Amino acid sequence: MPPSVHIITFGCRLNSYESEVMRAHASAAGLGDVVLVNTCAVTSEAERQARQAIRKARREHPTAKIIVTGCAAQIHPERYAALEEVDYVIGNNDKLIAETYTALGANDICVSDIAEAGAAHAPIVEGFEGGLTRGFIQVQNGCDHRCTYCIIPYGRGPSRSVALDVIVDQTQTLLSQGYPEIALTGVDITSYGAELENKMTLGAMIRQLLDRVPELKRLRLSSLDPAAIDEDLWGLLEHEPRLMPHWHLSVQSCDDMVLRRMARRHRGKDLVELCTRARALRPDITFGADLIAGFPSETEKMFENTARLVEELNLTWLHVFPYSVRSGTPAAKMPQVPMDIRRARAAKLREIGERAVAAHLDGLVGQRLAVHVEQPLLARTPTFAPVRLTVPATVGSVINVECLERDGDIVVARGR
């Protein structure tokens, strides 16, 4: 791709995939010096960072056309169009359509109604810039649920599934480009297939994908809704070694009252049952979790319920966020927890996560594992644990190692 197309990506793995789609479209359209800023709207901090990046991009690329897109731009297009550094604002659905880039100039805002979005656009990408060695594949977009804290459905629209044939083609393309490990991504991937005529579930789709692409040896999944794990996916966890033993769960809270106020579909007992069943089927599995600390009206007791269950369930790879007010959501109108308390609770959850990581890494010492090399001296185990290699290895390869010791938050290993 020409060096004049610069991409700045915030947020989720889905945005990483979509940035590569935009890179290809912008290049094919023959755009000159251009900076594409792909924003996130999950938290106010994510939006602050995007605005900061836009200002920095203008300083570093004074003659470039700056195009802003992503969830924040979809939700507040006028706000971003009003920034003096910004030339164009493109909506989340529009950014994936090639014709959008050939029509730039007619209007400075090209944002269609995301609620009316049709089938998920999933153009084939050849690879990922920036040193990524794991291929991301969009299998779904949008969300039909309305959690009270979440603004993302307004940025992504309704749930739409990518056709299986497209997923197979994209997988084969990335494998042919040397990506040994693939991660399926979306906004709510456990809702995959709900709107399709055949009502194919996520697990059924993955089963067919693995059958049709036998050369795919390592498959990962992005965040899973604990309330929507289908039976086919359970079967794959038990019988399919190509599905990596690492599930990242959209937990948010473990207290039942908070979960009700969040309008989440699971409760604490559901998390216990999920983790118990998964470990019975796949004893080596580890869990990640998204957690919100200091949700509106969360009492100290409610928070302690979450902290206790996170520790008891041994949730390991934690993504913890102090609650961030999102204007336009029901939670924004609820009684707010002071920010200093939110931050303190987030810090406590992170401490629990750090202890769980240390225990997991200690348990790997002495094991022999196949690891995916992300950098010459950095790899990942099947459970997503970071590994420091004693001898450089080929980036993008899968090698066998022996885990020697834990050094802080990483395992030291040597090839064998």
BELTAKA-V397934 format. One record per backbone hydrogen bond with DSSP energy under -1.0 kcal/mol. CO is the residue of the C=O (numbers start at 1). NH is the residue of the N-H. Records with the same first field share a line. If there is no record, write none. Layout:
CO = NH + NH
This chain:
2 = 5
4 = 34
6 = 36
8 = 38
12 = 16
13 = 17
14 = 18
15 = 19
16 = 20
17 = 21
18 = 22
19 = 23
20 = 24
21 = 25
22 = 26
23 = 27
24 = 28
25 = 29
26 = 31
27 = 30
33 = 65
34 = 6
35 = 67
36 = 8
37 = 69
38 = 10
39 = 71
43 = 47
44 = 48
45 = 49
46 = 50
47 = 51
48 = 52
49 = 53
50 = 54
51 = 55
52 = 56
53 = 57
54 = 58
55 = 59
56 = 60
57 = 61
61 = 64
65 = 35
66 = 87 + 88
67 = 37
68 = 90
69 = 39
70 = 74
71 = 75
72 = 76
76 = 80
77 = 81
78 = 82
80 = 83
83 = 86
88 = 68
89 = 110
91 = 95
93 = 96
94 = 97
97 = 100
98 = 101
99 = 103
103 = 106
108 = 89
110 = 91
113 = 116
114 = 117
135 = 183
137 = 185
139 = 162
141 = 160
147 = 150
148 = 331
151 = 154
152 = 155 + 156
153 = 157
157 = 143
160 = 141
163 = 167
164 = 168
165 = 169
166 = 170
167 = 171
168 = 172
169 = 173
170 = 174
171 = 175
172 = 176
173 = 177
174 = 179
175 = 178
181 = 135
182 = 220
183 = 137
184 = 222
185 = 139
188 = 191
189 = 192
191 = 194
193 = 196
196 = 199
201 = 205
202 = 206
203 = 207
204 = 208
205 = 209
206 = 210
207 = 211
208 = 212
209 = 213
213 = 216
218 = 182
219 = 244
220 = 184
224 = 250
225 = 228
230 = 234
231 = 235
232 = 236
233 = 237
234 = 238
235 = 239
236 = 240
240 = 243
242 = 219
244 = 246
245 = 286
247 = 288
248 = 224
249 = 251 + 290
251 = 253
252 = 292
255 = 259
256 = 260
257 = 261
258 = 262
259 = 264
262 = 148
267 = 271
268 = 272
269 = 273
270 = 274
271 = 275
272 = 276
273 = 277
274 = 278
275 = 279
276 = 280
277 = 281
278 = 282
282 = 285
286 = 247
287 = 316 + 317
288 = 249
289 = 319
290 = 252
291 = 321
293 = 323
295 = 298
299 = 303
300 = 304
301 = 305
302 = 306
303 = 307
304 = 308
305 = 309
306 = 310
307 = 311
308 = 312
309 = 313
310 = 315
316 = 318
317 = 289
319 = 291
321 = 293
326 = 329
329 = 332
330 = 333
331 = 334
335 = 297
338 = 342
339 = 343
340 = 344
341 = 345
342 = 346
343 = 347
344 = 348
345 = 349
346 = 350
347 = 351
348 = 352
349 = 353
350 = 354
351 = 355
352 = 356
353 = 357
354 = 358
355 = 359
356 = 360
357 = 361
358 = 362
359 = 363
364 = 367
367 = 403
369 = 401
371 = 399
372 = 380
373 = 396
375 = 378
376 = 393
377 = 389
378 = 374 + 375
379 = 387
380 = 372
381 = 384
385 = 381
386 = 411
387 = 379
388 = 413
394 = 397
397 = 373
399 = 371
400 = 416
401 = 369
402 = 414
403 = 366
405 = 412
410 = 407
411 = 388
412 = 404 + 405
413 = 390
414 = 402
